[in-house]
């Protein structure tokens, strides 16, 4: 990342929008996600056969997530970079880790986001969301420590 004021502002905007996105996904907050999605957003996922176009199609993914067996989730982003495009929008690249709990255990999924964001209606929103999953690890319930286990003591085994 360049240390010019403009580059730092771009990085800040990208980081803030990604942070808002991950918090809204984890909270299963469809209204919050709608507020950060451009009306004509394009969603491309490695798990989908074709891109989804438009805010409602984008939100359908998160409605499905909210109805799924996911009990808790934590999405985290790192290695964020933002590059200004000719039209003033930003190309945002990041890496992600998502940990979700389910009735039968947990999953850790990691991959890349390659997004585009722009100012629309006085706020920054996603105009394109690209999610490339690298891998998912499944963790059975028998491999998870009890909720009251201390991270500073030996882990109890069942």
N, C-alpha and C positions, 0 to 999 in steps of 0.2 A: 504494500500500500504506500502510495506517495504521501508525504507529510504536508502537502499544500492544504490550505483551509478548505478548498472545494473538495478535494479528495477525502479529507477527514469528515466533512459533512455528508458526502455520499455514503461513506462507510457507516456513519452513525444512523442515517436513514434506513439503510439496508438492515443493519443489526436490530434496530428498533422494530421494524416491520416483521422480521423473522421471529423475534421474541414474542411479539403480539400474536403471531400466527401459532407458534407452538403452545402458548398459554391457552388460546381459544380451542385448539384441537384437544388438548388435555382436559379442558373443562367441558368438552362436548357442547360448546357455545356456538350454535349455528348462526344466531343473530350477529355475534361478534365477528365470525368468519365472513358473513355477508358484507359487513362494513369495510373489510379490507380487501374485497375482491371487486375488480372492475366489472361492469356489466357484461363486457365481452371477453372476459378472461378465458384463456385456453389452458386446460389441464392435461398434461401428458404424463402418464405413469407407466413404468415398465411392466406393471401387472395388467394393463388394459390393452385391448386389441386396437383401439383407436382413440384419438384425442377427444376430450369432452370440451365443448365450447359453450360459453355463457355462464353467468353466475349460478343459475339454478342447477345446471349440470355439474358444476364445481361443488356446490353445496350437497348434491346427492351423495357424493363420496362420504362426506362427513355425517350426513344423516345415517348412512349405512353403518359407519363407525360407531355412532351414538347408540344404535340398536344392536350392536354386536355383543359378544360375550366379554368384551374388554371391561374389566373392573376398574382398573387404574392405569394411567399412562403417564409417561414422562418423555417428552420429546426435547432434545437438546441439539443446538447447532454450534458449529465451530468452523474455523478456517474460512471466515466470511470475507469475500472480496467483492467490491462494487466497481463497475466500469461504466462511465458515462457514454451513452450512445448518441448518435448524431441528432436525434430529436429531443434530447434532454432527459430521456428516461434512463434507467440504470439496468445493466445486466448484473445479476447477483449470483455468485457461485458460493456454495457452502457445503459442508459435510454435516450429516445428521446421525444421531443415535436415538432410537425410540425403544423404550422398555415398556412393555405392557404386561399386566397380570390378567390371568384367565382362571376359570374354575379348576382347570387341570394343571396349572403351572404358570410359567411366564415365557415371554419371547423378547429377544433382543434383536432389533432390526437396524441395519446401518446402510448408509448409501450417500447419494449426492442430491442436492437441490441445484438446479440451474434455472433461475427465475428471471423475470423482468418485472420491474416496478416503475410506476409513473405517478405523477401528481394528477389527481382527478377530483374535481369538486372541492378543492382546498385541502386535500389530504393525500398521502402516499398510499397506493394500493397495488396489489399484484395484478399485472396484465397477463402474465404467463407464469404458471407453476409447473415445473418439471421435476418429477420425483423418480430417481433411478435407484432402486434397491439393489445393493450389492449382495447382501446375504441376510438370512434370518436364522438365529439360533433358538432352538426350543429347549426350555428348562422345565423338567417335570417337577411336580409338587414335592416329590421326595428329595429333590436336590436343593430346595429352598430352605433357608434358615427360618426358625420361628420368628414371628414379628417382634418379639421382645428380646431377641438375641442382641448382645452388645457387640459392637464392632471392635472393642478393645480387649475382649477376652476370647479364649478358645471357643470355637463354634460348636454348639451341641449337635450331636448326630442322633437321628431317630432310630 
